[in-house]
C-alpha cells in the first residue's frame, strides 16, 4: 500500500489571518478519495510569520500559500512515479 502524503499546515495566528483558514477549509472539503491519501496535520507555528501562510507538502515547503497552490503541490507529489517505492 502506498504511504500517505504528509501535509502540514501552520495554524498560527499570523498564518490564519493571511489565508491559512481558507487552506484548512479547502483540504477539509476535498473529495474523500483524495483526502484518504493524505496525512494532514496542523502545526502551531513555523516562526516565519512574514512568509505565511506556510504549508509543507511532502518535502516541499510552500510560502505565502493559497489553496490552489496547495492543491497543485498535492497533485504533483501524488503523481510522482517514485512515491511509495522507498
PDB file as gemmi writes it, atoms N, CA and C in Angstrom:
CRYST1    1.000    1.000    1.000  90.00  90.00  90.00 P 1                      
ATOM      1  N   UNK A   1       0.829  -1.181   0.000  1.00  0.00           N  
ATOM      2  CA  UNK A   1       0.000   0.000   0.000  1.00  0.00           C  
ATOM      3  C   UNK A   1       0.876   1.249   0.000  1.00  0.00           C  
ATOM      4  N   UNK A   2       0.494   2.212  -0.769  1.00  0.00           N  
ATOM      5  CA  UNK A   2       1.236   3.460  -0.901  1.00  0.00           C  
ATOM      6  C   UNK A   2       1.173   4.264   0.398  1.00  0.00           C  
ATOM      7  N   UNK A   3       2.323   4.801   0.856  1.00  0.00           N  
ATOM      8  CA  UNK A   3       2.296   5.625   2.065  1.00  0.00           C  
ATOM      9  C   UNK A   3       1.523   6.916   1.816  1.00  0.00           C  
ATOM     10  N   UNK A   4       0.940   7.437   2.889  1.00  0.00           N  
ATOM     11  CA  UNK A   4       0.193   8.688   2.770  1.00  0.00           C  
ATOM     12  C   UNK A   4       1.160   9.855   2.611  1.00  0.00           C  
ATOM     13  N   UNK A   5       0.715  10.856   1.873  1.00  0.00           N  
ATOM     14  CA  UNK A   5       1.496  12.070   1.670  1.00  0.00           C  
ATOM     15  C   UNK A   5       1.269  13.002   2.853  1.00  0.00           C  
ATOM     16  N   UNK A   6       2.349  13.403   3.512  1.00  0.00           N  
ATOM     17  CA  UNK A   6       2.245  14.299   4.662  1.00  0.00           C  
ATOM     18  C   UNK A   6       1.978  15.728   4.199  1.00  0.00           C  
ATOM     19  N   UNK A   7       0.982  16.348   4.820  1.00  0.00           N  
ATOM     20  CA  UNK A   7       0.654  17.748   4.564  1.00  0.00           C  
ATOM     21  C   UNK A   7       0.550  18.431   5.922  1.00  0.00           C  
ATOM     22  N   UNK A   8       1.416  19.415   6.165  1.00  0.00           N  
ATOM     23  CA  UNK A   8       1.405  20.167   7.420  1.00  0.00           C  
ATOM     24  C   UNK A   8       0.994  21.601   7.134  1.00  0.00           C  
ATOM     25  N   UNK A   9       0.029  22.085   7.888  1.00  0.00           N  
ATOM     26  CA  UNK A   9      -0.478  23.438   7.709  1.00  0.00           C  
ATOM     27  C   UNK A   9      -0.227  24.218   8.986  1.00  0.00           C  
ATOM     28  N   UNK A  10       0.385  25.386   8.858  1.00  0.00           N  
ATOM     29  CA  UNK A  10       0.573  26.250  10.013  1.00  0.00           C  
ATOM     30  C   UNK A  10      -0.763  26.904  10.345  1.00  0.00           C  
ATOM     31  N   UNK A  11      -1.173  26.772  11.597  1.00  0.00           N  
ATOM     32  CA  UNK A  11      -2.412  27.397  12.042  1.00  0.00           C  
ATOM     33  C   UNK A  11      -2.137  28.429  13.135  1.00  0.00           C  
ATOM     34  N   UNK A  12      -0.913  28.985  13.092  1.00  0.00           N  
ATOM     35  CA  UNK A  12      -0.602  30.084  13.987  1.00  0.00           C  
ATOM     36  C   UNK A  12      -1.437  31.305  13.614  1.00  0.00           C  
ATOM     37  N   UNK A  13      -1.534  32.247  14.504  1.00  0.00           N  
ATOM     38  CA  UNK A  13      -2.390  33.416  14.300  1.00  0.00           C  
ATOM     39  C   UNK A  13      -2.078  34.147  13.005  1.00  0.00           C  
ATOM     40  N   UNK A  14      -0.815  34.441  12.747  1.00  0.00           N  
ATOM     41  CA  UNK A  14      -0.456  35.192  11.537  1.00  0.00           C  
ATOM     42  C   UNK A  14      -0.829  34.431  10.276  1.00  0.00           C  
ATOM     43  N   UNK A  15      -0.500  33.151  10.235  1.00  0.00           N  
ATOM     44  CA  UNK A  15      -0.811  32.359   9.037  1.00  0.00           C  
ATOM     45  C   UNK A  15      -2.317  32.258   8.816  1.00  0.00           C  
ATOM     46  N   UNK A  16      -3.070  32.097   9.891  1.00  0.00           N  
ATOM     47  CA  UNK A  16      -4.531  32.033   9.746  1.00  0.00           C  
ATOM     48  C   UNK A  16      -5.083  33.351   9.220  1.00  0.00           C  
ATOM     49  N   UNK A  17      -4.574  34.462   9.720  1.00  0.00           N  
ATOM     50  CA  UNK A  17      -5.041  35.772   9.261  1.00  0.00           C  
ATOM     51  C   UNK A  17      -4.666  36.040   7.809  1.00  0.00           C  
ATOM     52  N   UNK A  18      -3.585  35.407   7.332  1.00  0.00           N  
ATOM     53  CA  UNK A  18      -3.133  35.629   5.955  1.00  0.00           C  
ATOM     54  C   UNK A  18      -3.679  34.593   4.974  1.00  0.00           C  
ATOM     55  N   UNK A  19      -4.609  33.752   5.408  1.00  0.00           N  
ATOM     56  CA  UNK A  19      -5.240  32.817   4.485  1.00  0.00           C  
ATOM     57  C   UNK A  19      -5.157  31.359   4.875  1.00  0.00           C  
ATOM     58  N   UNK A  20      -4.530  31.061   5.975  1.00  0.00           N  
ATOM     59  CA  UNK A  20      -4.407  29.674   6.401  1.00  0.00           C  
ATOM     60  C   UNK A  20      -5.747  29.005   6.665  1.00  0.00           C  
ATOM     61  N   UNK A  21      -6.699  29.781   7.153  1.00  0.00           N  
ATOM     62  CA  UNK A  21      -8.028  29.230   7.426  1.00  0.00           C  
ATOM     63  C   UNK A  21      -8.681  28.721   6.148  1.00  0.00           C  
ATOM     64  N   UNK A  22      -8.501  29.455   5.044  1.00  0.00           N  
ATOM     65  CA  UNK A  22      -9.067  29.027   3.761  1.00  0.00           C  
ATOM     66  C   UNK A  22      -8.405  27.738   3.271  1.00  0.00           C  
ATOM     67  N   UNK A  23      -7.119  27.579   3.554  1.00  0.00           N  
ATOM     68  CA  UNK A  23      -6.412  26.358   3.165  1.00  0.00           C  
ATOM     69  C   UNK A  23      -6.962  25.169   3.951  1.00  0.00           C  
ATOM     70  N   UNK A  24      -7.159  25.346   5.248  1.00  0.00           N  
ATOM     71  CA  UNK A  24      -7.727  24.286   6.081  1.00  0.00           C  
ATOM     72  C   UNK A  24      -9.104  23.892   5.555  1.00  0.00           C  
ATOM     73  N   UNK A  25      -9.949  24.885   5.268  1.00  0.00           N  
ATOM     74  CA  UNK A  25     -11.297  24.613   4.753  1.00  0.00           C  
ATOM     75  C   UNK A  25     -11.236  23.878   3.420  1.00  0.00           C  
ATOM     76  N   UNK A  26     -10.328  24.282   2.554  1.00  0.00           N  
ATOM     77  CA  UNK A  26     -10.172  23.640   1.247  1.00  0.00           C  
ATOM     78  C   UNK A  26      -9.837  22.161   1.409  1.00  0.00           C  
ATOM     79  N   UNK A  27      -8.896  21.847   2.292  1.00  0.00           N  
ATOM     80  CA  UNK A  27      -8.495  20.457   2.492  1.00  0.00           C  
ATOM     81  C   UNK A  27      -9.594  19.648   3.171  1.00  0.00           C  
ATOM     82  N   UNK A  28     -10.308  20.268   4.100  1.00  0.00           N  
ATOM     83  CA  UNK A  28     -11.393  19.558   4.776  1.00  0.00           C  
ATOM     84  C   UNK A  28     -12.537  19.239   3.820  1.00  0.00           C  
ATOM     85  N   UNK A  29     -12.715  20.054   2.784  1.00  0.00           N  
ATOM     86  CA  UNK A  29     -13.823  19.878   1.848  1.00  0.00           C  
ATOM     87  C   UNK A  29     -13.448  19.089   0.596  1.00  0.00           C  
ATOM     88  N   UNK A  30     -12.207  18.622   0.491  1.00  0.00           N  
ATOM     89  CA  UNK A  30     -11.816  17.887  -0.721  1.00  0.00           C  
ATOM     90  C   UNK A  30     -12.439  16.493  -0.719  1.00  0.00           C  
ATOM     91  N   UNK A  31     -12.457  15.890  -1.874  1.00  0.00           N  
ATOM     92  CA  UNK A  31     -13.045  14.557  -2.036  1.00  0.00           C  
ATOM     93  C   UNK A  31     -12.383  13.563  -1.086  1.00  0.00           C  
ATOM     94  N   UNK A  32     -13.187  12.718  -0.488  1.00  0.00           N  
ATOM     95  CA  UNK A  32     -12.683  11.729   0.471  1.00  0.00           C  
ATOM     96  C   UNK A  32     -11.667  10.785  -0.169  1.00  0.00           C  
ATOM     97  N   UNK A  33     -11.842  10.483  -1.454  1.00  0.00           N  
ATOM     98  CA  UNK A  33     -10.903   9.587  -2.142  1.00  0.00           C  
ATOM     99  C   UNK A  33      -9.504  10.192  -2.209  1.00  0.00           C  
ATOM    100  N   UNK A  34      -9.419  11.508  -2.284  1.00  0.00           N  
ATOM    101  CA  UNK A  34      -8.124  12.183  -2.285  1.00  0.00           C  
ATOM    102  C   UNK A  34      -7.636  12.381  -0.858  1.00  0.00           C  
ATOM    103  N   UNK A  35      -8.519  12.816   0.008  1.00  0.00           N  
ATOM    104  CA  UNK A  35      -8.143  13.076   1.396  1.00  0.00           C  
ATOM    105  C   UNK A  35      -7.617  11.811   2.073  1.00  0.00           C  
ATOM    106  N   UNK A  36      -8.115  10.645   1.678  1.00  0.00           N  
ATOM    107  CA  UNK A  36      -7.667   9.390   2.291  1.00  0.00           C  
ATOM    108  C   UNK A  36      -6.216   9.060   1.938  1.00  0.00           C  
ATOM    109  N   UNK A  37      -5.658   9.738   0.945  1.00  0.00           N  
ATOM    110  CA  UNK A  37      -4.261   9.518   0.545  1.00  0.00           C  
ATOM    111  C   UNK A  37      -3.307  10.480   1.250  1.00  0.00           C  
ATOM    112  N   UNK A  38      -3.858  11.333   2.117  1.00  0.00           N  
ATOM    113  CA  UNK A  38      -3.065  12.354   2.789  1.00  0.00           C  
ATOM    114  C   UNK A  38      -3.021  12.120   4.289  1.00  0.00           C  
ATOM    115  N   UNK A  39      -1.920  12.550   4.891  1.00  0.00           N  
ATOM    116  CA  UNK A  39      -1.792  12.592   6.349  1.00  0.00           C  
ATOM    117  C   UNK A  39      -1.722  14.073   6.711  1.00  0.00           C  
ATOM    118  N   UNK A  40      -2.877  14.672   6.971  1.00  0.00           N  
ATOM    119  CA  UNK A  40      -2.968  16.113   7.215  1.00  0.00           C  
ATOM    120  C   UNK A  40      -2.768  16.380   8.699  1.00  0.00           C  
ATOM    121  N   UNK A  41      -1.859  17.316   8.995  1.00  0.00           N  
ATOM    122  CA  UNK A  41      -1.646  17.717  10.382  1.00  0.00           C  
ATOM    123  C   UNK A  41      -1.511  19.233  10.450  1.00  0.00           C  
ATOM    124  N   UNK A  42      -1.693  19.738  11.643  1.00  0.00           N  
ATOM    125  CA  UNK A  42      -1.661  21.181  11.872  1.00  0.00           C  
ATOM    126  C   UNK A  42      -0.550  21.484  12.861  1.00  0.00           C  
ATOM    127  N   UNK A  43       0.256  22.492  12.549  1.00  0.00           N  
ATOM    128  CA  UNK A  43       1.337  22.904  13.444  1.00  0.00           C  
ATOM    129  C   UNK A  43       1.029  24.299  13.954  1.00  0.00           C  
ATOM    130  N   UNK A  44       1.495  24.585  15.164  1.00  0.00           N  
ATOM    131  CA  UNK A  44       1.143  25.865  15.772  1.00  0.00           C  
ATOM    132  C   UNK A  44       1.897  27.036  15.166  1.00  0.00           C  
ATOM    133  N   UNK A  45       3.140  26.839  14.742  1.00  0.00           N  
ATOM    134  CA  UNK A  45       3.877  27.948  14.139  1.00  0.00           C  
ATOM    135  C   UNK A  45       5.219  27.454  13.602  1.00  0.00           C  
ATOM    136  N   UNK A  46       5.589  27.955  12.432  1.00  0.00           N  
ATOM    137  CA  UNK A  46       6.909  27.687  11.857  1.00  0.00           C  
ATOM    138  C   UNK A  46       7.888  28.815  12.201  1.00  0.00           C  
ATOM    139  N   UNK A  47       7.421  29.844  12.895  1.00  0.00           N  
ATOM    140  CA  UNK A  47       8.225  31.014  13.264  1.00  0.00           C  
ATOM    141  C   UNK A  47       8.774  31.756  12.053  1.00  0.00           C  
ATOM    142  N   UNK A  48       8.016  31.765  10.975  1.00  0.00           N  
ATOM    143  CA  UNK A  48       8.361  32.541   9.781  1.00  0.00           C  
ATOM    144  C   UNK A  48       7.093  33.261   9.322  1.00  0.00           C  
ATOM    145  N   UNK A  49       6.530  34.012  10.239  1.00  0.00           N  
ATOM    146  CA  UNK A  49       5.195  34.589  10.068  1.00  0.00           C  
ATOM    147  C   UNK A  49       5.084  35.541   8.885  1.00  0.00           C  
ATOM    148  N   UNK A  50       6.160  36.192   8.505  1.00  0.00           N  
ATOM    149  CA  UNK A  50       6.077  37.127   7.376  1.00  0.00           C  
ATOM    150  C   UNK A  50       5.933  36.402   6.049  1.00  0.00           C  
ATOM    151  N   UNK A  51       6.144  35.090   6.034  1.00  0.00           N  
ATOM    152  CA  UNK A  51       6.066  34.320   4.797  1.00  0.00           C  
ATOM    153  C   UNK A  51       4.839  33.410   4.758  1.00  0.00           C  
ATOM    154  N   UNK A  52       3.897  33.649   5.658  1.00  0.00           N  
ATOM    155  CA  UNK A  52       2.726  32.780   5.748  1.00  0.00           C  
ATOM    156  C   UNK A  52       1.645  33.143   4.750  1.00  0.00           C  
ATOM    157  N   UNK A  53       0.680  32.267   4.636  1.00  0.00           N  
ATOM    158  CA  UNK A  53       0.598  31.001   5.347  1.00  0.00           C  
ATOM    159  C   UNK A  53       1.596  29.970   4.813  1.00  0.00           C  
ATOM    160  N   UNK A  54       2.132  29.198   5.753  1.00  0.00           N  
ATOM    161  CA  UNK A  54       3.138  28.181   5.428  1.00  0.00           C  
ATOM    162  C   UNK A  54       2.485  26.811   5.416  1.00  0.00           C  
ATOM    163  N   UNK A  55       2.821  26.034   4.403  1.00  0.00           N  
ATOM    164  CA  UNK A  55       2.308  24.670   4.269  1.00  0.00           C  
ATOM    165  C   UNK A  55       3.449  23.797   3.753  1.00  0.00           C  
ATOM    166  N   UNK A  56       3.577  22.609   4.326  1.00  0.00           N  
ATOM    167  CA  UNK A  56       4.550  21.638   3.822  1.00  0.00           C  
ATOM    168  C   UNK A  56       3.775  20.485   3.200  1.00  0.00           C  
ATOM    169  N   UNK A  57       4.114  20.178   1.946  1.00  0.00           N  
ATOM    170  CA  UNK A  57       3.513  19.050   1.230  1.00  0.00           C  
ATOM    171  C   UNK A  57       4.649  18.091   0.901  1.00  0.00           C  
ATOM    172  N   UNK A  58       4.687  16.958   1.584  1.00  0.00           N  
ATOM    173  CA  UNK A  58       5.835  16.068   1.441  1.00  0.00           C  
ATOM    174  C   UNK A  58       7.070  16.804   1.924  1.00  0.00           C  
ATOM    175  N   UNK A  59       8.100  16.871   1.096  1.00  0.00           N  
ATOM    176  CA  UNK A  59       9.329  17.583   1.453  1.00  0.00           C  
ATOM    177  C   UNK A  59       9.337  19.016   0.944  1.00  0.00           C  
ATOM    178  N   UNK A  60       8.259  19.450   0.309  1.00  0.00           N  
ATOM    179  CA  UNK A  60       8.198  20.778  -0.305  1.00  0.00           C  
ATOM    180  C   UNK A  60       7.530  21.766   0.647  1.00  0.00           C  
ATOM    181  N   UNK A  61       8.259  22.838   0.991  1.00  0.00           N  
ATOM    182  CA  UNK A  61       7.703  23.888   1.833  1.00  0.00           C  
ATOM    183  C   UNK A  61       7.168  24.993   0.934  1.00  0.00           C  
ATOM    184  N   UNK A  62       5.929  25.389   1.174  1.00  0.00           N  
ATOM    185  CA  UNK A  62       5.294  26.456   0.399  1.00  0.00           C  
ATOM    186  C   UNK A  62       5.204  27.713   1.252  1.00  0.00           C  
ATOM    187  N   UNK A  63       5.402  28.856   0.617  1.00  0.00           N  
ATOM    188  CA  UNK A  63       5.384  30.153   1.288  1.00  0.00           C  
ATOM    189  C   UNK A  63       4.290  31.022   0.679  1.00  0.00           C  
ATOM    190  N   UNK A  64       3.682  31.868   1.514  1.00  0.00           N  
ATOM    191  CA  UNK A  64       2.599  32.760   1.049  1.00  0.00           C  
ATOM    192  C   UNK A  64       1.601  31.948   0.212  1.00  0.00           C  
ATOM    193  N   UNK A  65       1.130  30.907   0.811  1.00  0.00           N  
ATOM    194  CA  UNK A  65       0.395  29.861   0.116  1.00  0.00           C  
ATOM    195  C   UNK A  65      -1.082  30.183  -0.057  1.00  0.00           C  
ATOM    196  N   UNK A  66      -1.618  29.760  -1.198  1.00  0.00           N  
ATOM    197  CA  UNK A  66      -3.054  29.845  -1.464  1.00  0.00           C  
ATOM    198  C   UNK A  66      -3.603  28.415  -1.544  1.00  0.00           C  
ATOM    199  N   UNK A  67      -4.918  28.258  -1.421  1.00  0.00           N  
ATOM    200  CA  UNK A  67      -5.487  26.914  -1.582  1.00  0.00           C  
ATOM    201  C   UNK A  67      -5.109  26.276  -2.918  1.00  0.00           C  
ATOM    202  N   UNK A  68      -5.109  27.045  -3.998  1.00  0.00           N  
ATOM    203  CA  UNK A  68      -4.741  26.494  -5.307  1.00  0.00           C  
ATOM    204  C   UNK A  68      -3.302  25.989  -5.329  1.00  0.00           C  
ATOM    205  N   UNK A  69      -2.397  26.703  -4.665  1.00  0.00           N  
ATOM    206  CA  UNK A  69      -1.000  26.259  -4.600  1.00  0.00           C  
ATOM    207  C   UNK A  69      -0.885  24.922  -3.872  1.00  0.00           C  
ATOM    208  N   UNK A  70      -1.655  24.767  -2.793  1.00  0.00           N  
ATOM    209  CA  UNK A  70      -1.616  23.519  -2.028  1.00  0.00           C  
ATOM    210  C   UNK A  70      -2.147  22.366  -2.873  1.00  0.00           C  
ATOM    211  N   UNK A  71      -3.275  22.583  -3.542  1.00  0.00           N  
ATOM    212  CA  UNK A  71      -3.855  21.526  -4.372  1.00  0.00           C  
ATOM    213  C   UNK A  71      -2.908  21.119  -5.499  1.00  0.00           C  
ATOM    214  N   UNK A  72      -2.238  22.099  -6.093  1.00  0.00           N  
ATOM    215  CA  UNK A  72      -1.281  21.805  -7.164  1.00  0.00           C  
ATOM    216  C   UNK A  72      -0.103  20.994  -6.621  1.00  0.00           C  
ATOM    217  N   UNK A  73       0.425  21.394  -5.469  1.00  0.00           N  
ATOM    218  CA  UNK A  73       1.560  20.679  -4.872  1.00  0.00           C  
ATOM    219  C   UNK A  73       1.167  19.251  -4.495  1.00  0.00           C  
ATOM    220  N   UNK A  74      -0.038  19.071  -3.978  1.00  0.00           N  
ATOM    221  CA  UNK A  74      -0.512  17.729  -3.630  1.00  0.00           C  
ATOM    222  C   UNK A  74      -0.592  16.869  -4.885  1.00  0.00           C  
ATOM    223  N   UNK A  75      -1.195  17.409  -5.941  1.00  0.00           N  
ATOM    224  CA  UNK A  75      -1.325  16.653  -7.197  1.00  0.00           C  
ATOM    225  C   UNK A  75       0.044  16.266  -7.741  1.00  0.00           C  
ATOM    226  N   UNK A  76       0.990  17.206  -7.718  1.00  0.00           N  
ATOM    227  CA  UNK A  76       2.336  16.922  -8.228  1.00  0.00           C  
ATOM    228  C   UNK A  76       3.018  15.832  -7.410  1.00  0.00           C  
ATOM    229  N   UNK A  77       2.900  15.904  -6.087  1.00  0.00           N  
ATOM    230  CA  UNK A  77       3.547  14.908  -5.231  1.00  0.00           C  
ATOM    231  C   UNK A  77       2.912  13.530  -5.394  1.00  0.00           C  
ATOM    232  N   UNK A  78       1.592  13.474  -5.512  1.00  0.00           N  
ATOM    233  CA  UNK A  78       0.917  12.183  -5.652  1.00  0.00           C  
ATOM    234  C   UNK A  78       1.190  11.535  -7.002  1.00  0.00           C  
ATOM    235  N   UNK A  79       1.509  12.343  -8.011  1.00  0.00           N  
ATOM    236  CA  UNK A  79       1.772  11.816  -9.349  1.00  0.00           C  
ATOM    237  C   UNK A  79       3.210  11.352  -9.541  1.00  0.00           C  
ATOM    238  N   UNK A  80       4.092  11.655  -8.602  1.00  0.00           N  
ATOM    239  CA  UNK A  80       5.495  11.256  -8.745  1.00  0.00           C  
ATOM    240  C   UNK A  80       5.596   9.740  -8.821  1.00  0.00           C  
ATOM    241  N   UNK A  81       6.255   9.230  -9.863  1.00  0.00           N  
ATOM    242  CA  UNK A  81       6.337   7.772 -10.029  1.00  0.00           C  
ATOM    243  C   UNK A  81       7.129   7.076  -8.927  1.00  0.00           C  
ATOM    244  N   UNK A  82       8.044   7.779  -8.276  1.00  0.00           N  
ATOM    245  CA  UNK A  82       8.872   7.133  -7.255  1.00  0.00           C  
ATOM    246  C   UNK A  82       8.196   7.079  -5.888  1.00  0.00           C  
ATOM    247  N   UNK A  83       7.015   7.689  -5.729  1.00  0.00           N  
ATOM    248  CA  UNK A  83       6.311   7.637  -4.444  1.00  0.00           C  
ATOM    249  C   UNK A  83       5.971   6.201  -4.082  1.00  0.00           C  
ATOM    250  N   UNK A  84       6.240   5.851  -2.849  1.00  0.00           N  
ATOM    251  CA  UNK A  84       5.886   4.525  -2.363  1.00  0.00           C  
ATOM    252  C   UNK A  84       6.878   3.435  -2.711  1.00  0.00           C  
ATOM    253  N   UNK A  85       7.995   3.809  -3.343  1.00  0.00           N  
ATOM    254  CA  UNK A  85       8.987   2.797  -3.726  1.00  0.00           C  
ATOM    255  C   UNK A  85      10.229   2.852  -2.850  1.00  0.00           C  
ATOM    256  N   UNK A  86      10.122   3.492  -1.681  1.00  0.00           N  
ATOM    257  CA  UNK A  86      11.281   3.579  -0.797  1.00  0.00           C  
ATOM    258  C   UNK A  86      11.567   2.260  -0.137  1.00  0.00           C  
TER     259      UNK A  86                                                      
END                                                                             
